[in-house]
Amino acid sequence: MIPIYSPKSESEAAVIVSLMQAYDVPFLMQGGAFSSMYPGPVSNSLNAQTLLVDKDYAEMARQLLQPFMDA
């Protein structure tokens, strides 16, 4: 799995997870469990999330996330 994107908020992370599931992209949202326990600006190092995807799906994931990356 390779890192692709770090969501800026919990709501953005939820949309990204739904998008990955809708297109059957194998993924892992690293840090997702901790950030749901302690939402908000606790510490970027503690509640930061990173989307990891299977390397074979990296290009597809980048294309799906392009609107988020351009914002």
N, C-alpha and C positions, 0 to 999 in steps of 0.2 A: 504494500500500500504506500502511496506517495501523497504528500500534502498538496492540496490544490488551492484552498481558500480558507480564510478565517472570518466568520460572520461578525458583523458589527453589533449585533443585538440578538437577544433570545428569539424574537419574532422572525428575524431574518434567518436564523438557524433553522427554525421550524419550517419555513417555506423551502429552504434548500433541502432539508431531509425529505420533505414531501416530493420535491422535484426528482431527487435521486431514486426514490422508491417508485415513482410513476414511470420512469424510464429504465427500471431494473438495473441500475448502476450499483455494483457492489461497493459499499462505502462503510466508513466508520466515522462518527463525529467524536473525535478525541476531546476529552474535557467536558463533554455534554452532561454527564451525571453530576459532576461537582457543581457546575454552574446552575443546575436546576435546584440544588440544595441551598445555594447561596447566591440568588440572583442579584443583579445590580453591580455597581462599581466597587466590589470588594477589593479586588486587585487583578490587574490584567494577567499577571502570571498565575493566579489561582483559578480564575473563572474564564479564561480565554478558551475558545473552542477552535478546533481546526478540522476541516473536512479532509479526510483521507480516502482516496479511491484506489481501486485495483489499477495497476499500471496499464493494463490493456484497455481501460475505460477512461483514461486520463484526458484524452483529446475530446471525447464526447462530453465529459463533465465540464471541461473548460468552455465548450460551446454553450452548454446549458446555463452556465454561470456568467456568461459574458455581460448580461444586463447588470448584474450585481457588481462586477469588476469595473464597469464603466462609470458607475455612480459615484 
